[in-house]
Amino acid sequence: MKPLLFLQKWAQLATTRDPGDNLTIVEKLDLPSLRLKDNPYGGQQFNWLNGELVSVDNNTLPCVVLRPIYELWNGLGNVASGWDRPIADDQYFQDGSRCSIFEGGHIHCYRDVAKP
C-alpha cells in the first residue's frame, strides 16, 4: 500500500463516525497489532486490535473490516475465503446493522453477530 494512500484513508477514518456509537472508525480500530503484510492474491493488510485495513491492490485506498465481521472472514480463510478481499468500507443501516462488501459477496453484522 502506498504511504500516501494509507495516510489519505487514515484522514478519512479519523473523521468518519459510526452512527451507532458515534466513535470514529480510527477509535473503533484501536491500536495496531501486527505489521503490514501482503495478501496472498495481491494488495496488503494492516492489522489492528479490532479489525483490519485491507487493500485490493497497491493503487487503491484500503477498506476497513471491523470485528466481528473481521473474525468471521478471517476464520474462514481471510482473502483465501470465498469472499476474497473487501471492496468497500462497512455500510451502516438504520436498524443498527452494518454490512461489509467483498469481491465474493457480503457479510452482515447485527448486534455483534456476523453472518454471511
C-alpha positions as CSV (number, residue, x, y, z in Angstrom):
1,M,0.0,0.0,0.0
2,K,1.5,3.3,-1.0
3,P,2.1,5.5,2.1
4,L,0.1,8.4,0.6
5,L,-3.0,6.1,0.1
6,F,-2.7,4.9,3.7
7,L,-2.5,8.5,5.1
8,Q,-5.4,9.6,2.9
9,K,-7.5,6.7,4.2
10,W,-6.4,7.4,7.8
11,A,-7.5,11.0,7.5
12,Q,-10.9,9.9,6.2
13,L,-11.3,7.3,9.0
14,A,-10.4,9.9,11.7
15,T,-13.4,12.0,10.7
16,T,-15.9,9.2,9.9
17,R,-18.2,8.2,12.8
18,D,-20.1,5.0,13.4
19,P,-23.8,6.2,13.7
20,G,-24.5,3.6,16.3
21,D,-21.9,4.7,19.0
22,N,-20.6,7.9,17.5
23,L,-16.9,6.7,17.7
24,T,-14.6,7.5,14.8
25,I,-13.5,4.5,12.8
26,V,-10.0,5.1,14.0
27,E,-11.2,4.8,17.6
28,K,-13.0,1.6,16.7
29,L,-9.9,0.1,15.1
30,D,-7.9,0.8,18.3
31,L,-4.2,0.0,18.3
32,P,-2.1,-1.7,15.6
33,S,-1.3,-5.3,16.5
34,L,0.8,-6.6,13.6
35,R,2.9,-5.1,10.8
36,L,1.8,-4.6,7.2
37,K,1.7,-7.9,5.3
38,D,1.0,-8.9,1.7
39,N,-2.3,-10.5,0.7
40,P,-1.9,-13.9,-1.0
41,Y,-3.7,-12.6,-4.1
42,G,-2.4,-9.0,-4.2
43,G,-2.8,-5.9,-2.1
44,Q,-1.8,-5.6,1.5
45,Q,-3.3,-5.8,5.0
46,F,-2.6,-3.9,8.2
47,N,-3.9,-5.5,11.4
48,W,-5.4,-3.6,14.3
49,L,-6.8,-4.9,17.6
50,N,-10.4,-4.5,16.3
51,G,-10.1,-5.1,12.6
52,E,-8.0,-4.6,9.5
53,L,-7.3,-2.2,6.7
54,V,-7.1,-4.2,3.5
55,S,-6.2,-3.1,0.0
56,V,-7.3,-4.9,-3.1
57,D,-4.1,-3.7,-4.9
58,N,-1.4,-1.2,-4.2
59,N,-3.1,1.6,-6.2
60,T,-6.5,1.9,-4.4
61,L,-7.5,3.1,-1.0
62,P,-7.7,0.3,1.6
63,C,-11.0,-0.8,3.1
64,V,-11.9,-1.3,6.8
65,V,-13.1,-4.6,8.1
66,L,-14.2,-4.3,11.7
67,R,-14.9,-7.1,14.2
68,P,-17.0,-9.4,14.4
69,I,-17.2,-9.4,10.6
70,Y,-13.4,-9.5,10.6
71,E,-13.4,-12.5,12.9
72,L,-15.8,-14.5,10.6
73,W,-14.0,-13.5,7.4
74,N,-10.5,-14.3,8.9
75,G,-11.7,-17.6,10.4
76,L,-13.0,-18.7,7.1
77,G,-9.6,-18.0,5.3
78,N,-9.3,-14.3,5.0
79,V,-8.6,-13.3,1.4
80,A,-8.4,-17.0,0.6
81,S,-12.1,-17.5,1.6
82,G,-14.9,-17.4,-0.9
83,W,-15.4,-13.7,0.0
84,D,-11.8,-12.7,-1.2
85,R,-10.9,-9.1,-0.4
86,P,-13.1,-6.2,0.7
87,I,-14.1,-3.7,-1.9
88,A,-15.8,-1.1,0.3
89,D,-15.9,0.1,3.9
90,D,-18.8,-1.0,6.1
91,Q,-22.2,0.2,5.1
92,Y,-24.4,1.3,8.1
93,F,-28.2,0.8,8.1
94,Q,-30.9,2.5,10.2
95,D,-31.7,-0.7,12.1
96,G,-28.2,-0.6,13.7
97,S,-26.7,-3.3,11.5
98,R,-23.8,-3.0,9.1
99,C,-22.5,-4.8,6.0
100,S,-19.0,-5.4,4.6
101,I,-18.8,-5.8,0.9
102,F,-16.3,-8.2,-0.5
103,E,-15.3,-9.4,-4.0
104,G,-17.3,-12.6,-3.4
105,G,-20.3,-11.3,-1.5
106,H,-21.5,-9.6,1.6
107,I,-21.2,-10.3,5.4
108,H,-23.8,-8.6,7.6
109,C,-23.5,-7.8,11.3
110,Y,-26.3,-7.1,13.7
111,R,-25.8,-6.8,17.4
112,D,-22.2,-8.1,17.2
113,V,-23.3,-11.3,15.3
114,A,-21.8,-11.6,11.8
115,K,-23.4,-13.8,9.2
116,P,-22.9,-14.3,5.5
